Amino acid sequence: GLADRPFTRSALYLERGAWYREIGMPDSAVASWLWHENTDIEGTIPPYLVQAAEVDGALGVHARLRIIETTPDADFGCPRARDVARLWTEPDRALRAVRDRAVAGLADCPP
């Protein structure tokens, strides 16, 4: 379960989205990459769910980047680009170029 493998769910959704994109189903890819936006937790939260949710939050930025690269829809992609800019204000050196590409796309977004 999630307690033993907190990365499993996130990795599954990222890879499933990549597979959908590869076989020409970009809408399904984007739907798969939105998993991190669907977390409904109420009441006391077991620690293993907290850890899995933290992984979802961290890898959710990568999902947003894939959405930006996949969909030409500015109404859908621009909010995700804004999220990347907000969440990765100071990314690791290895991720700066990726973040900068997403932020550069904001120039084409409506205010």
C-alpha positions in Angstrom: 0.0 0.0 0.0 0.9 3.7 0.2 2.7 3.2 3.5 5.3 0.9 1.9 5.5 2.7 -1.4 4.5 6.3 -1.3 5.9 7.0 -4.8 3.9 4.3 -6.5 0.7 6.2 -7.1 2.5 9.3 -8.4 4.8 7.3 -10.6 1.9 5.4 -12.0 0.0 8.5 -13.0 3.0 10.2 -14.5 3.9 7.1 -16.6 0.3 6.4 -17.6 0.0 10.0 -18.9 3.3 9.6 -20.9 1.9 6.4 -22.4 -1.3 8.1 -23.4 0.6 10.9 -25.0 2.8 8.4 -26.8 -0.1 6.6 -28.4 -1.8 9.8 -29.5 -4.3 10.4 -26.7 -3.3 13.8 -25.3 -6.6 14.4 -23.5 -6.3 11.2 -21.6 -2.6 12.1 -20.8 -3.7 15.4 -19.3 -6.5 13.8 -17.3 -4.0 11.3 -15.9 -1.6 14.1 -14.9 -4.3 15.9 -12.9 -4.3 13.2 -10.2 -2.5 15.5 -7.7 -5.5 18.0 -7.9 -7.9 15.3 -6.6 -6.9 14.8 -2.9 -9.9 14.9 -0.6 -8.9 14.2 3.0 -11.1 14.8 6.0 -10.6 14.2 9.7 -7.4 12.7 11.2 -4.9 11.8 8.5 -2.7 8.6 9.0 1.0 9.4 8.6 1.4 7.1 5.5 -1.2 9.2 3.7 0.6 12.4 4.6 3.8 11.1 3.1 2.0 10.0 -0.1 0.4 13.4 -0.3 3.7 15.1 0.0 5.1 13.0 -2.9 2.0 13.9 -4.9 2.6 17.6 -4.2 6.3 17.4 -5.2 5.7 15.3 -8.4 2.6 17.3 -9.2 4.9 20.1 -10.5 6.3 17.6 -13.0 2.8 16.7 -14.1 2.0 20.4 -14.6 5.1 20.7 -16.8 3.9 17.7 -18.9 0.5 19.3 -19.3 2.1 22.6 -20.5 4.1 20.7 -23.0 1.1 18.6 -24.2 -1.8 21.0 -24.5 -2.0 24.0 -26.7 -5.0 25.3 -24.8 -3.9 28.5 -23.0 -6.9 28.5 -20.7 -5.7 25.2 -19.4 -1.9 25.5 -19.7 -1.4 29.0 -18.4 -2.7 28.4 -14.9 -0.3 25.4 -14.7 2.6 27.5 -15.9 1.7 30.1 -13.2 1.7 27.2 -10.7 5.2 26.1 -11.8 6.5 29.6 -11.5 5.0 29.9 -8.0 6.0 26.5 -6.7 9.5 26.5 -8.2 10.8 30.0 -7.3 14.2 28.5 -6.6 14.5 25.1 -8.2 17.6 23.0 -8.1 20.1 23.8 -10.7 19.2 20.7 -12.7 15.6 21.8 -12.9 16.1 25.5 -13.7 16.0 25.2 -17.5 12.7 23.2 -17.3 11.2 25.9 -15.0 12.5 28.7 -17.2 10.8 27.1 -20.3 7.5 27.0 -18.5 7.8 30.5 -17.2 8.8 31.8 -20.7 5.5 30.5 -21.9 3.7 32.9 -19.6 4.5 35.7 -22.0 1.8 34.2 -24.3 -0.7 33.9 -21.5 -3.5 36.4 -20.8 -3.1 38.4 -17.6 
